[in-house]
C-alpha cells in the first residue's frame, strides 16, 4: 500500500497547463548519458532528478507523487529501472504513472521487449506521450522471508550458471562489450565451460536450491537422477521478448515464466543453441529442462542470485508478479 493517497494527475484537470506533468530519473553514471538530454532540463512541466543513491531515488519519487506526475521517464539501464521500481513500490503501489525508458545502460533487456529505440531522445519521448504505443508488463517482485528491506522489483531473475554468466559478463564489460555483444559472449563462454568442465567445475556442480510453486507450495518438478536438492539453472521473467531473440521459455506461456535445468547433461547442453532459437522437443523435460508458467514461487537458495544485473545474497524468498505497468514506445 502506498505511503500517500493516490496523487491527482495533471491529466485529471483540464485547466492545468502542465499536461502531461513529467518527472525524470536521470542516472548520470549510465554509460550513454554523461550529460545527454540535460540541455532541456529547464523545460516547463519537466522535473529532472539526478539521484546517486537509492534513498535519493525514493525522495525524488515522493516529490513526483506529490506533484501528481502523469509520466515518469527513466534514463538509464536495467539496473536503474530496477532501483526506480523498487524504491517506487511504496510510493505508487498499484497506481503508477505512464513510464518510458531511455536505454542508456550497459544492459537494456527491458528495452529489447518494449522496443523503444536505442537512441531515443528525451524530446522524442516527451512528444510521444499522446501517440506512443502502450506496452503493459508486470515486474517480478522478490520478497525476502524474514529479512529486512523493501521488496525488490525487476524483470529478469536468474540463479545457478546464470549467476556465473553475469560474473563473466562483468569481464565482458571491462573488455568494452555491452548489450547483445556481452550477452552473446558470456552465453557462449558458459556453454563451453558447462560442456567441457569436470564434475567439480562451478559450471557443472549446480546450486543448492528448493523451488515451490505458489500458491500451494508444491515442489517444482525434478527429473530422475542427480541431486534433487540442486539445480543447474533457474531463469524467471515476465518479459515476452528477450535480448538476441532468445526463446528459452516455453511457447504459449504467459505471466511469470520459468526455465529450470536440473543438471547440465552434455546431451542437453550440446543442443543449447537450438533451444535458444525456440526448439523445445518433449524429451527435454525428461532430461531435466522444465518450462513452466506460474503465479509465483518460493525459493530457498544457498548461493547468490541475480535480478536485472545486481547480485543478491542466499536465503529464502518469494517471487510473485507486481502491478501492471504501462510503458510507452514509439
N, C-alpha and C positions, 0 to 999 in steps of 0.2 A: 504494500500500500504506500502511496506517495506521502512524503512529509507534509506537503501543502495541498490545498484543494486544487482541482484542475484549473490551469490558467485560462483566462479568457483570451482567445486568439484575436489577432488583429482582423482576421477574415470574418469574425463574428460581428464586426462593427463597420457598417458601410461608410461611415464618416471618417474613419481613421485613415490618414494619408499614407500610413505605412502598411500597405498590403502588397506583398507579404512582409511581415516583420521577420528579419533574418538574424540568426545567431550563427557564428562560425567558430569552430575549434580548429586552430591552426598550429600544427606541430612544426615548429621552426627547425627541429632536428631531423625531420624526414629528408630522405636522400634527395628528392627532387623539389624541395621547397626553396630554402635558402633565400627568403625574401620575395619569392614569386607571388604574385597576386596582391601584395600588400599596397600597391600604389592606389587602390580604390578603397583603402581602409576607412577613409572619412566619408564614404558614401552614406547618405541618409538612410535610416531604417536598417542599417547593417552594423552589427556589433561583433567585432572580431576579438577573440581571446586567444592568447598565446601561452597557455599553461605549460609548466615544465614538470609538474608532479600530479599524482592522482588527486590529492586534496584540492589542488588548484583547478583541476578539471571539474570536480564536484562543485566548487564555488561558482565557477563560470556558468555551469548548467543551472544552478539555483537562480542566478541572476537572469538568465534567459527565460526561465519558467516564470519568474515574477513579471517579466516584461511581456509575457504572453506571445512568444515567438510562434510563427506558423511553420518555419522552415529552418532546419538545422543542417549546416554544411560542415563536413568533416574533411579536413585537408591533411592526409597522411596515409599510412599503410594499414595493413590488417591489425597490427598492434595498437595503433591509435584508435581504430574503430572499436576494438575490444575494450580498451580503457574507457572510452566515452560511453559505451553501452553499459559497462559495469558500474561506473560512477553515476550514470543517469538513471539506473534502475530504481533507486529510491526517490528520485526527483519526479520522473514522469510515469512510472509504473506501467499502466495499460494505456496511457494517453500521451503517446509520443507525437511530436510534430512530424511533418514530412522530412525525410532525410535525403541527403545526397553526399556522395563520397568523391573527392578529387584524389585519384590514386597516386600518391606521391611517395610511397614507402618502398622498402626493399622487396616486400612481397605484397601482392594485392589480389588475393584469391577471391575475395568478395566481388571485386570488380569483374573477374572472369565470369561470374554468374550474372550480376546485374547488367554488365555490358555497357558501362559508361566509358567514354573514350579515354585512352591512356593520357592524352594531352588535353583533357577537358579543362578549360579555363574558368576562373571564378565568374567572370562576366557572363559566360555562356550558361553556367549552372544557375545563376540568378535569373537570367532571361528565360530559362526552361521551366520555371515554376508552374506557369499556367498551361503549358503544352506538352510537357515531357511524359514519357511512359511512366506508369506506376507499377513497380515490381514489389510484391509483398513477400517477405521472408520472416520466419521466426527464428531467433537466435537460440543457440544452446545455452541453458542455464545450469551451471555447475555449483552445487552446494556442498560444502564440507560438513560431514557429520561429526558434531562435537567440536569443531574448530571455530575460530573467530574470523571476523571479517565478513564483508558482504558477499552475496553470490557473484560468480564470475560469468560474464556473458561473452559469447563469441560464436564462431561458425564452423570451425574445424578442430576436432579433438582427436588426438592420436596418442598411442602408447606402444610399448614394445619396440620393434625395429623402426617404427615411425619416430620415436624419440631419438634413436641413434641417427636416423637420417637428418633430423633437424640439427643435431650437433655437427654432422658433416656439412650441413648447409651453411653453418657459420663460417666454416673454412671457405666454402664457395663464395660467400660474400666478400671475404678478405681477398679473394682472387679477382674480385670485380664482376662476379656473375650474380645476376638478380632475376627476379620474376621467373619466367618459364625456363630460362637457361639454368638457373640454380636448381629448380625442381628436376629438370632432366638429368643434370649431373649427379645429384645426390641419389635420385631414384636408381640410376644405372649402377652407381657405386654400391648401393645397398643390395641390389640383386646379385651382383658379382660376389660380394662378400658372403651373402647368405648361401649361395650355391657352393662355393669352394671352401668355405670355412669349416673347421673341425667342430666337434660337438661342444667343446668348451668356449667357442667363439661367442662374443657378445651378440653377434648377429644371428646365432643359431640356438642359443640356450633358452630363449624365451624369457618372459617376465611373469612372476607370480601374481596372478590376479583372479578374482572371482567376480563374475558378472551375473546379475539377476535382473530379469525383466520387471518393469513397473507399469501398472500396479500388479500386485500379486506376489512378486518375489520369486517366481520360478527361475531356476538356473537356465542360462542360455545354453544351447546345445554344444556338446564337445564330442568330436569323433573318437571312435575307439583307438586305443594305442596312445602312448605318451602319457605325460603327467596331466591329469585333469585339472590341476590347480595352476597350470601355466598356459599362457598364450604367447604366440609369436608376434601378433599384430592386432591392434584394435584401432579402427578408424571410424569416426562418427561425424556426421554433418547433416545440416538442414539445407545446404546449398543444392541446387539442381544441376549446375554445370561446374565442373572442377577445372583447375588450370590444365593446359595442354590437352583438353578434351578427355581427360582420364575418366573411364567408366568402370571403376572398381565396384560400385554399388550395383545391386540387382535392378533389373528392368521393372518398370511399373511401380517402384516404391515411392511412397510419399512421406512427408514429415521427417522424423528423426531416423536416418538411415545408418545402418551399421555394416561394416565388413570386418569379420573376425577370423583370423587364421590361427588354428590351434598350434601347429608346429610346421616348420619350414621344410616339408618333404621336397627333395630335389625334383621329383616329378612335377610337383605343383609350381615350384619356383621357375622351372625351365619354361613354363607357359605364361609367365607374368606379362610379357609384352602383349600377348594376345588377350589376356584378361583385362588389361588396362584399356584395350580397344573395345571392350564390351563382350568378349567371348566368355560365356559362363555356362559350360556344359554341366549336366546333372552330376557327373562323377566328382566334381569339385567339392560338393557338400560332403560326400562320403570320405573325401580325402582331407577334410578339415577346414575348408574355406566356407564360412557361413555368411549369407546375405540376409539381413533382417530389417524390418521396419517396425519401430516400437514407439509407444507413448513416452517411455523413459526407461532408464536402467540405473541400477545401483552398482557401484564399482568399488571393490576393495583391492588396492594395488600396492605392491611392495617396492615399486620404483617410481620415478617421476613420470608425469605425463605432460603433454603439450596442448595448449589451447591457443590457436592463432599465433604461433611463434614463440610464446612465452612458456617456460617450464615451471610446473607446479609440483609440490612435494608428494611423496607417497602418502596414502591414507585411505579413508573411507569417504565416498562421495555419492551423491545422487545427481543424475543428469536428466534434465527434462527440457521441454520447449518453452521459450519465453513468449512474450506478447507479439502479435503481428506487427511488423514494422514496414512502412511504405518508403521504398527507395525510388528516387527519380533518376531517370536516364533519358537522353535524347533518342 
